[in-house]
Amino acid sequence: MSTKTYKIRTAGKANIPVLGLGTWQSTGQDCIDVVSQALKMGYEHIDTAQAYDNEVEVGKGIKQSGVARDKFFLTTKIFPDDMKFEPEKLIAAAKRSLENLDTDYVDLLLLHWPDSRVPLSETIPALCELQKQGLTRNIGVSNFNIANIIEAKKHADVPIVVNQVEFHPFIKQNTLQTFLNNHHILLEAYSPLARGDVFNNDVIKEIADKHNVTPAQISLAWILSDKDRVAIPKTSNPDHLQGNLDAIEVQLSADELEKIGNLARSDGRKIEHPDYTPVWDD
């Protein structure tokens, strides 16, 4: 079992381990087992969401691991459907998540998607209240563009510490990244392997061969080379857990970082939501 201590990214009062386990599409006993094994081998960061319909399984995996709750960072997200009418629905939804996860608090609670039907002037203060009540240690957002974040910050009296967005070598998020840096908000990368596309890219494969590591590790190392980014690769395969964790130690040269950064393209996005289409900045 790994005794590795994670590198940490700090925003507001949050100390977030740079690499976590994403659990999107992880279900049933497989979800329980991969969460349990990840924590046992040294992962210190687990990410889930109500919309993933696996909070109960994540909670069972945590219990099965035997790892104390204060030894890892736990994130969940609330979907806009739970916020359509009044802030009380957000608070009730958060309490459901805690019950599902079998925990008294999460370390980070995110609004999962922006939704024009749900005023941020109502939901952001409710999110802040959840932090004040101790149900979450920190708050953040997911899939928010710059305009969304500017609006959210108007109504927040505690720091928004994270914007969790799709991010990998093939997507352009430079303008958003700069904005987040200027406002001391971390970019948290989901789909950091571009749903497998990194495995087939010649530039990434060549660099991986040079370092004797996998293309997945190169993509993660590139993301984590920036002190203002964290990543949450998902896997349902326990065999891939250690490889993702080891990516923290891969050091890329300035030339390699530039080559990977030049892979970004305008049509590089892999994730679209059928009901909510955020307006991206570039």
Secondary structure as a PSIPRED ss2 file (coil, helix, strand):
# PSIPRED VFORMAT (PSIPRED V4.0)

   1 M C   1.000  0.000  0.000
   2 S C   1.000  0.000  0.000
   3 T C   1.000  0.000  0.000
   4 K C   1.000  0.000  0.000
   5 T C   1.000  0.000  0.000
   6 Y C   1.000  0.000  0.000
   7 K C   1.000  0.000  0.000
   8 I E   0.000  0.000  1.000
   9 R E   0.000  0.000  1.000
  10 T E   0.000  0.000  1.000
  11 A E   0.000  0.000  1.000
  12 G C   1.000  0.000  0.000
  13 K C   1.000  0.000  0.000
  14 A E   0.000  0.000  1.000
  15 N E   0.000  0.000  1.000
  16 I E   0.000  0.000  1.000
  17 P E   0.000  0.000  1.000
  18 V C   1.000  0.000  0.000
  19 L E   0.000  0.000  1.000
  20 G C   1.000  0.000  0.000
  21 L E   0.000  0.000  1.000
  22 G E   0.000  0.000  1.000
  23 T C   1.000  0.000  0.000
  24 W C   1.000  0.000  0.000
  25 Q C   1.000  0.000  0.000
  26 S C   1.000  0.000  0.000
  27 T C   1.000  0.000  0.000
  28 G H   0.000  1.000  0.000
  29 Q H   0.000  1.000  0.000
  30 D H   0.000  1.000  0.000
  31 C H   0.000  1.000  0.000
  32 I H   0.000  1.000  0.000
  33 D H   0.000  1.000  0.000
  34 V H   0.000  1.000  0.000
  35 V H   0.000  1.000  0.000
  36 S H   0.000  1.000  0.000
  37 Q H   0.000  1.000  0.000
  38 A H   0.000  1.000  0.000
  39 L H   0.000  1.000  0.000
  40 K H   0.000  1.000  0.000
  41 M H   0.000  1.000  0.000
  42 G C   1.000  0.000  0.000
  43 Y C   1.000  0.000  0.000
  44 E C   1.000  0.000  0.000
  45 H E   0.000  0.000  1.000
  46 I E   0.000  0.000  1.000
  47 D E   0.000  0.000  1.000
  48 T C   1.000  0.000  0.000
  49 A C   1.000  0.000  0.000
  50 Q H   0.000  1.000  0.000
  51 A H   0.000  1.000  0.000
  52 Y H   0.000  1.000  0.000
  53 D C   1.000  0.000  0.000
  54 N C   1.000  0.000  0.000
  55 E H   0.000  1.000  0.000
  56 V H   0.000  1.000  0.000
  57 E H   0.000  1.000  0.000
  58 V H   0.000  1.000  0.000
  59 G H   0.000  1.000  0.000
  60 K H   0.000  1.000  0.000
  61 G H   0.000  1.000  0.000
  62 I H   0.000  1.000  0.000
  63 K H   0.000  1.000  0.000
  64 Q H   0.000  1.000  0.000
  65 S H   0.000  1.000  0.000
  66 G C   1.000  0.000  0.000
  67 V C   1.000  0.000  0.000
  68 A C   1.000  0.000  0.000
  69 R H   0.000  1.000  0.000
  70 D H   0.000  1.000  0.000
  71 K H   0.000  1.000  0.000
  72 F C   1.000  0.000  0.000
  73 F E   0.000  0.000  1.000
  74 L E   0.000  0.000  1.000
  75 T E   0.000  0.000  1.000
  76 T E   0.000  0.000  1.000
  77 K E   0.000  0.000  1.000
  78 I E   0.000  0.000  1.000
  79 F C   1.000  0.000  0.000
  80 P H   0.000  1.000  0.000
  81 D H   0.000  1.000  0.000
  82 D H   0.000  1.000  0.000
  83 M H   0.000  1.000  0.000
  84 K C   1.000  0.000  0.000
  85 F C   1.000  0.000  0.000
  86 E C   1.000  0.000  0.000
  87 P H   0.000  1.000  0.000
  88 E H   0.000  1.000  0.000
  89 K H   0.000  1.000  0.000
  90 L H   0.000  1.000  0.000
  91 I H   0.000  1.000  0.000
  92 A H   0.000  1.000  0.000
  93 A H   0.000  1.000  0.000
  94 A H   0.000  1.000  0.000
  95 K H   0.000  1.000  0.000
  96 R H   0.000  1.000  0.000
  97 S H   0.000  1.000  0.000
  98 L H   0.000  1.000  0.000
  99 E H   0.000  1.000  0.000
 100 N H   0.000  1.000  0.000
 101 L H   0.000  1.000  0.000
 102 D C   1.000  0.000  0.000
 103 T C   1.000  0.000  0.000
 104 D C   1.000  0.000  0.000
 105 Y C   1.000  0.000  0.000
 106 V E   0.000  0.000  1.000
 107 D C   1.000  0.000  0.000
 108 L E   0.000  0.000  1.000
 109 L E   0.000  0.000  1.000
 110 L E   0.000  0.000  1.000
 111 L E   0.000  0.000  1.000
 112 H C   1.000  0.000  0.000
 113 W C   1.000  0.000  0.000
 114 P C   1.000  0.000  0.000
 115 D C   1.000  0.000  0.000
 116 S C   1.000  0.000  0.000
 117 R C   1.000  0.000  0.000
 118 V C   1.000  0.000  0.000
 119 P C   1.000  0.000  0.000
 120 L H   0.000  1.000  0.000
 121 S H   0.000  1.000  0.000
 122 E H   0.000  1.000  0.000
 123 T H   0.000  1.000  0.000
 124 I H   0.000  1.000  0.000
 125 P H   0.000  1.000  0.000
 126 A H   0.000  1.000  0.000
 127 L H   0.000  1.000  0.000
 128 C H   0.000  1.000  0.000
 129 E H   0.000  1.000  0.000
 130 L H   0.000  1.000  0.000
 131 Q H   0.000  1.000  0.000
 132 K H   0.000  1.000  0.000
 133 Q C   1.000  0.000  0.000
 134 G C   1.000  0.000  0.000
 135 L C   1.000  0.000  0.000
 136 T E   0.000  0.000  1.000
 137 R C   1.000  0.000  0.000
 138 N C   1.000  0.000  0.000
 139 I E   0.000  0.000  1.000
 140 G E   0.000  0.000  1.000
 141 V E   0.000  0.000  1.000
 142 S E   0.000  0.000  1.000
 143 N C   1.000  0.000  0.000
 144 F C   1.000  0.000  0.000
 145 N C   1.000  0.000  0.000
 146 I H   0.000  1.000  0.000
 147 A H   0.000  1.000  0.000
 148 N H   0.000  1.000  0.000
 149 I H   0.000  1.000  0.000
 150 I H   0.000  1.000  0.000
 151 E H   0.000  1.000  0.000
 152 A H   0.000  1.000  0.000
 153 K H   0.000  1.000  0.000
 154 K H   0.000  1.000  0.000
 155 H C   1.000  0.000  0.000
 156 A C   1.000  0.000  0.000
 157 D C   1.000  0.000  0.000
 158 V C   1.000  0.000  0.000
 159 P C   1.000  0.000  0.000
 160 I E   0.000  0.000  1.000
 161 V E   0.000  0.000  1.000
 162 V E   0.000  0.000  1.000
 163 N E   0.000  0.000  1.000
 164 Q E   0.000  0.000  1.000
 165 V E   0.000  0.000  1.000
 166 E E   0.000  0.000  1.000
 167 F C   1.000  0.000  0.000
 168 H C   1.000  0.000  0.000
 169 P C   1.000  0.000  0.000
 170 F C   1.000  0.000  0.000
 171 I E   0.000  0.000  1.000
 172 K C   1.000  0.000  0.000
 173 Q C   1.000  0.000  0.000
 174 N H   0.000  1.000  0.000
 175 T H   0.000  1.000  0.000
 176 L H   0.000  1.000  0.000
 177 Q H   0.000  1.000  0.000
 178 T H   0.000  1.000  0.000
 179 F H   0.000  1.000  0.000
 180 L H   0.000  1.000  0.000
 181 N H   0.000  1.000  0.000
 182 N H   0.000  1.000  0.000
 183 H C   1.000  0.000  0.000
 184 H C   1.000  0.000  0.000
 185 I C   1.000  0.000  0.000
 186 L E   0.000  0.000  1.000
 187 L E   0.000  0.000  1.000
 188 E E   0.000  0.000  1.000
 189 A E   0.000  0.000  1.000
 190 Y E   0.000  0.000  1.000
 191 S C   1.000  0.000  0.000
 192 P C   1.000  0.000  0.000
 193 L C   1.000  0.000  0.000
 194 A H   0.000  1.000  0.000
 195 R H   0.000  1.000  0.000
 196 G H   0.000  1.000  0.000
 197 D H   0.000  1.000  0.000
 198 V H   0.000  1.000  0.000
 199 F H   0.000  1.000  0.000
 200 N H   0.000  1.000  0.000
 201 N C   1.000  0.000  0.000
 202 D H   0.000  1.000  0.000
 203 V H   0.000  1.000  0.000
 204 I H   0.000  1.000  0.000
 205 K H   0.000  1.000  0.000
 206 E H   0.000  1.000  0.000
 207 I H   0.000  1.000  0.000
 208 A H   0.000  1.000  0.000
 209 D H   0.000  1.000  0.000
 210 K H   0.000  1.000  0.000
 211 H H   0.000  1.000  0.000
 212 N C   1.000  0.000  0.000
 213 V C   1.000  0.000  0.000
 214 T C   1.000  0.000  0.000
 215 P H   0.000  1.000  0.000
 216 A H   0.000  1.000  0.000
 217 Q H   0.000  1.000  0.000
 218 I H   0.000  1.000  0.000
 219 S H   0.000  1.000  0.000
 220 L H   0.000  1.000  0.000
 221 A H   0.000  1.000  0.000
 222 W H   0.000  1.000  0.000
 223 I H   0.000  1.000  0.000
 224 L H   0.000  1.000  0.000
 225 S C   1.000  0.000  0.000
 226 D C   1.000  0.000  0.000
 227 K C   1.000  0.000  0.000
 228 D C   1.000  0.000  0.000
 229 R E   0.000  0.000  1.000
 230 V E   0.000  0.000  1.000
 231 A E   0.000  0.000  1.000
 232 I C   1.000  0.000  0.000
 233 P C   1.000  0.000  0.000
 234 K E   0.000  0.000  1.000
 235 T C   1.000  0.000  0.000
 236 S C   1.000  0.000  0.000
 237 N C   1.000  0.000  0.000
 238 P H   0.000  1.000  0.000
 239 D H   0.000  1.000  0.000
 240 H H   0.000  1.000  0.000
 241 L H   0.000  1.000  0.000
 242 Q H   0.000  1.000  0.000
 243 G H   0.000  1.000  0.000
 244 N H   0.000  1.000  0.000
 245 L H   0.000  1.000  0.000
 246 D H   0.000  1.000  0.000
 247 A H   0.000  1.000  0.000
 248 I H   0.000  1.000  0.000
 249 E H   0.000  1.000  0.000
 250 V C   1.000  0.000  0.000
 251 Q C   1.000  0.000  0.000
 252 L C   1.000  0.000  0.000
 253 S C   1.000  0.000  0.000
 254 A H   0.000  1.000  0.000
 255 D H   0.000  1.000  0.000
 256 E H   0.000  1.000  0.000
 257 L H   0.000  1.000  0.000
 258 E H   0.000  1.000  0.000
 259 K H   0.000  1.000  0.000
 260 I H   0.000  1.000  0.000
 261 G H   0.000  1.000  0.000
 262 N C   1.000  0.000  0.000
 263 L C   1.000  0.000  0.000
 264 A C   1.000  0.000  0.000
 265 R E   0.000  0.000  1.000
 266 S C   1.000  0.000  0.000
 267 D C   1.000  0.000  0.000
 268 G C   1.000  0.000  0.000
 269 R C   1.000  0.000  0.000
 270 K C   1.000  0.000  0.000
 271 I C   1.000  0.000  0.000
 272 E C   1.000  0.000  0.000
 273 H C   1.000  0.000  0.000
 274 P C   1.000  0.000  0.000
 275 D C   1.000  0.000  0.000
 276 Y C   1.000  0.000  0.000
 277 T C   1.000  0.000  0.000
 278 P C   1.000  0.000  0.000
 279 V C   1.000  0.000  0.000
 280 W C   1.000  0.000  0.000
 281 D C   1.000  0.000  0.000
 282 D C   1.000  0.000  0.000
